[in-house]
C-alpha cells in the first residue's frame, strides 16, 4: 500500500515539475497580455469554467466536491471578468511610477479607512450572495416547471454556483472598488 502512495506522490511531483517548466514561461506575460487585451476574453472566461464543471466527473454517490469546485471556478470567473473590464476601462497603471517605494507603517487614520472599506465590502457581498441565491432558487425551478423539492435542489446547485459566485467575484473585484473611486475613499 505504501508503495502505491509513494508512486502516486512521485508521479504527481514529476508531472507538476514538467508542467511548471513548460507552461510557466507562457503564463508569465503572453497569456496575461492576451487575457487583458483581447475583446474575446470574456467569452472564454465564461465558457472555460462552464466546460470544466460540465466535464467534471460525478461519482455515483453524492459528494460536495463538485459544488465546491464550481464555487471556486465561478468566483474566479467573476473576478477575472471584473479584472478584464477594469483593464478595458482604465488600462494598467504603471507599476514603476514613483518606485522605489518606501515602507511605511499605516497610521491610525489609514487603519480605520482600511477597516471601513473591509466592513463596507462585506456588507455589500453578503446581501449580494443572498439575493442571487434566492433569485436562482426561485426562477430556475419556475422556468423548468419543477415542483419536487429534492429535484429542485439538484437542479439549482450548479446554476446557483455559476450565477451567484460569478456576481460575487465581479462585485468584489470591480463594483466595490469602483464605489470607492466614485466616493473618493
C-alpha positions in Angstrom: 0.0 0.0 0.0 2.8 2.4 0.9 4.5 1.7 -2.3 1.4 2.8 -4.3 1.2 6.0 -2.3 4.8 6.8 -2.9 4.5 6.1 -6.6 1.4 8.4 -6.8 3.3 11.1 -4.9 6.4 10.9 -7.1 4.3 10.8 -10.3 2.4 13.9 -9.1 5.6 15.8 -8.3 7.2 14.8 -11.6 4.0 15.9 -13.5 3.9 19.2 -11.6 7.6 19.9 -12.4 7.2 19.2 -16.1 4.0 21.2 -16.3 5.6 24.2 -14.5 8.7 24.1 -16.6 6.8 24.1 -19.9 3.8 26.3 -19.0 5.2 28.9 -16.6 7.1 30.8 -19.2 3.9 31.2 -21.3 1.9 32.3 -18.3 4.4 34.9 -17.4 3.4 37.6 -19.9 1.9 36.2 -23.1 -1.3 34.8 -21.5 -1.7 37.8 -19.2 -1.4 40.2 -22.2 -4.0 38.1 -24.2 -6.4 37.9 -21.2 -6.4 41.6 -20.7 -6.3 42.9 -24.2 -8.4 40.5 -26.3 -12.0 41.6 -26.8 -12.9 37.9 -26.9 -11.6 37.2 -23.5 -15.0 37.4 -21.6 -16.4 34.6 -23.8 -13.5 32.3 -22.8 -13.6 33.4 -19.2 -17.2 32.2 -19.0 -17.1 29.2 -21.3 -14.0 27.5 -19.9 -15.2 27.2 -16.3 -18.6 26.0 -17.5 -17.0 23.4 -19.7 -14.8 22.3 -16.8 -17.7 21.9 -14.4 -19.8 20.1 -17.0 -16.9 17.7 -17.7 -16.2 17.2 -14.0 -16.6 13.6 -13.1 -19.6 12.9 -10.9 -19.3 9.9 -8.5 -22.3 7.6 -8.2 -22.9 8.7 -4.6 -23.4 12.5 -4.0 -20.5 14.4 -2.6 -20.0 18.1 -2.0 -16.8 18.3 -4.1 -18.4 19.3 -7.4 -20.2 22.2 -5.8 -17.1 23.3 -4.0 -15.1 23.2 -7.3 -17.9 25.1 -9.0 -17.8 27.8 -6.3 -14.1 28.3 -6.7 -14.3 28.2 -10.6 -17.2 30.6 -10.8 -15.9 33.0 -8.2 -12.6 33.2 -10.1 -14.7 33.7 -13.3 -16.3 36.7 -11.8 -13.0 38.1 -10.6 -11.4 37.6 -14.0 -14.3 39.3 -15.8 -14.0 42.2 -13.4 -10.3 42.5 -14.0 -10.8 42.4 -17.7 -13.4 45.1 -17.5 -11.2 47.3 -15.3 -8.3 47.0 -17.8 -10.7 47.6 -20.7 -12.0 50.8 -19.0 -8.8 52.2 -17.4 -5.8 50.2 -18.7 -2.9 49.3 -16.4 -1.3 51.8 -14.1 2.4 52.0 -14.4 3.7 49.8 -11.5 7.1 51.6 -11.6 5.8 55.1 -11.4 7.2 56.5 -8.2 9.4 53.5 -7.5 11.2 52.6 -5.3 8.5 52.8 -2.7 9.3 53.5 0.9 7.9 51.1 3.5 5.5 52.9 5.8 3.6 51.7 8.8 0.0 52.8 8.3 -1.2 55.3 10.8 -4.5 55.3 12.8 -6.4 57.1 10.0 -5.3 54.7 7.3 -6.1 51.6 9.5 -9.6 53.0 10.2 -10.0 53.6 6.5 -9.0 50.0 5.7 -11.4 48.6 8.3 -14.2 50.8 6.9 -13.5 49.5 3.4 -13.5 45.9 4.6 -16.8 46.3 6.5 -18.4 48.0 3.5 -17.2 45.2 1.2 -18.7 42.6 3.5 -22.0 44.5 3.8 -22.3 44.5 0.0 -21.1 41.0 -0.7 -23.2 39.1 1.8 -26.5 40.5 0.6 -25.4 40.1 -3.0 -24.8 36.4 -2.4 -28.2 36.0 -0.6 -30.2 37.8 -3.3 -28.5 35.9 -6.1 -29.0 32.6 -4.3 -32.7 33.2 -3.6 -33.2 34.5 -7.2 -31.7 31.5 -8.8 -33.6 29.0 -6.5 -36.8 30.8 -7.3 -36.6 31.5 -11.0 -34.9 28.3 -12.3 -37.5 25.8 -11.0 -40.2 28.1 -12.1 -38.8 28.2 -15.7 -38.4 24.5 -15.8 -41.7 23.7 -14.1 -40.1 21.6 -11.3 -42.1 21.0 -8.1 -40.3 18.2 -6.4 -38.1 19.7 -3.6 -35.3 17.2 -4.0 -35.1 17.7 -7.7 -35.2 21.4 -7.3 -32.1 21.3 -5.1 -30.2 19.1 -7.5 -31.4 21.2 -10.5 -30.4 24.5 -8.9 -27.0 23.5 -7.4 -24.6 24.3 -10.3 -26.6 27.2 -11.9 -26.7 28.7 -8.4 -23.0 28.5 -8.1 -22.5 29.9 -11.5 -24.7 33.0 -11.2 -24.2 33.7 -7.5 -20.4 33.4 -7.3 -19.7 35.0 -10.7 -21.7 38.0 -9.5 -19.9 37.9 -6.0 -16.5 37.8 -7.7 -17.4 40.6 -10.1 -18.8 42.7 -7.2 -15.7 42.2 -5.0 -13.2 43.0 -7.7 -14.9 45.6 -9.8 -18.1 47.2 -8.3 -16.9 47.8 -4.7 -13.5 49.3 -5.8 -15.5 51.5 -8.3 -17.6 52.7 -5.4 -14.5 53.7 -3.5 -13.2 55.6 -6.5 -16.6 57.3 -7.1 -16.8 58.4 -3.4 -13.0 59.2 -3.4 -12.4 57.0 -0.4 
